[in-house]
Amino acid sequence: MAYVRDSIKVIKEIDPNIMVEQAAGITCGQEVYDFIMAGSEAAGAASGIMNAADPIAMIDEMIAATRRAADDLKNRRADMVYRESLKLQSRDRAVSFHDVTEQVKEITAKSGMKNGICVVYSHHTTCSVITQECAFDMSMTGLETLQQDLVNVFEEWIPTCRYEGMYLHPGRKALDFAESVGEDNFGCHNTDAHLRSSIIGRNVTIVMESCAASSAAGSVYFASRSRPRCDGLFAEGRRDGLRLAWRQDEGAAPHRGHLQSQGRVDHYGDGESGVAAGAPS
């Protein structure tokens, strides 16, 4: 089904209102169903019917498959059932910004939703999602200049925690809890990331119109800072929007928190986080 989804994606990027029929090689009702569920508004049937041992029975089978696909699509748009995952790799103790604009656009296109809202968020409390324009210019650190300016400003306001006692947190109880779930002492001293996250905020909402997932001047970003790891994301679709929800990697220590976003979304903060987009309950 990859070529079906990819070709539909190209067409919808040209004009999301173009209706697409995928046809070549469909031989049975299940393939009709699969093509429609992959995003095709219609599916071919002629060769499958003409080559079938019982053409009349095959017509009935394909009609039934089309009805089933229509019902399932209706249910998908009425309930939060669409789900997809992706992963991002953060860097060690350095702020990294991840452009997830294309992933968000792809997920909204696959959800089949034309209008609604898309909330980009993280469950972790050391991350933030913001909307920002492309700076075009790069700093010597490899970040865009606006991204580096953000890092510099917060380094002045809330310096990176470099030694024990620099901030009140983490205290003894917090360190004991962290140890009980497999966190090391060094990794717990990320108070600056928690404070920055609480100030910047962890959610932005994108208004979707004809599958547009970002503004003309911006992109969707996920940024992180901490030890290197893969951050897991998954997506759930609703009739009135799309949700990209954070998923913790298997074996990782449990985390608490939440984060969300609009337009060009920069996610900024600790690396142990995720990003998401979705409609409110």
Phi, psi and omega in degrees: 000353183300316182293329177295310181297317183295316181292322177295320180301316180298316181295315182293332176292329176289312178201110183295347181272352177291131177268136188245134171244123174261134190229317195302127169082010180285125187241349185205172181297322180298323178291324173302312179300311183299318181295317181293319180291338178279354176124351178286133179285342179208164180225143178290163184212343192304306184295323179297321180288313184293329182267358181286150177297325178230091184303321181296316178297323179293323176300314179299318180297317182289323177296317179297321179293322178296319178296319179295318179296318179298318179295317181293322177294321177298317179293323179299319183282339179274332183237163178275088185237341182283130185215137179209149185241156173206161181230150178232145180254118178272168182255164184284114173052028178229147179285129176231139180250128182246120178279110181249018182304311183295323178296320179295318179298317181297318182292320178295323179294316181293333181292340181080010183268135182262320183223150180153211179229154179230115180257119179262125186209164176233148177274352187262150189265010174242024182231159176217153173238129180226158172264139183203148177279164176286130182277341182071312181275151180248146175270172181293344181276350183098352176272155171297155186298321177294323177296316180293324176300318178298315178299316182296316181298315181287336175293329176284316182287313185227087184300149176301135180292119186244348180204157180297138179090354178296323174235160178296323178268140003272142175270186184300315181296320179295321179292321178296317179297315181300318179297324182292339179249016173091009178276143177271165183299317182297317181295336180284339183273066179237036183303322180302321180293321177297316182293316180297319179298318182292332180277313182291323182099160187234023177203142173218146182246131178260129173275118182269129174227117182053046176070015177284121184252003177204160180282166182296332185262359188220175179222170180260124183236146171240124180238149182213161176208121177166199177291154183293140176190167175268128177262129184263139178231148169219159186240140176231130184263147173232164178301323185256018177165195183223141176241126171256110186251142180292137177233126180286136178294148181300132178088351180281153179294146181294144179230157178239154176137190188193146181203146185204167190196168180223159172061241166269122186246117172264126173260124187232130176151205183292148184290341183274075188205175176219172179232154181204164178221139181182171179268145180291154179291000000 
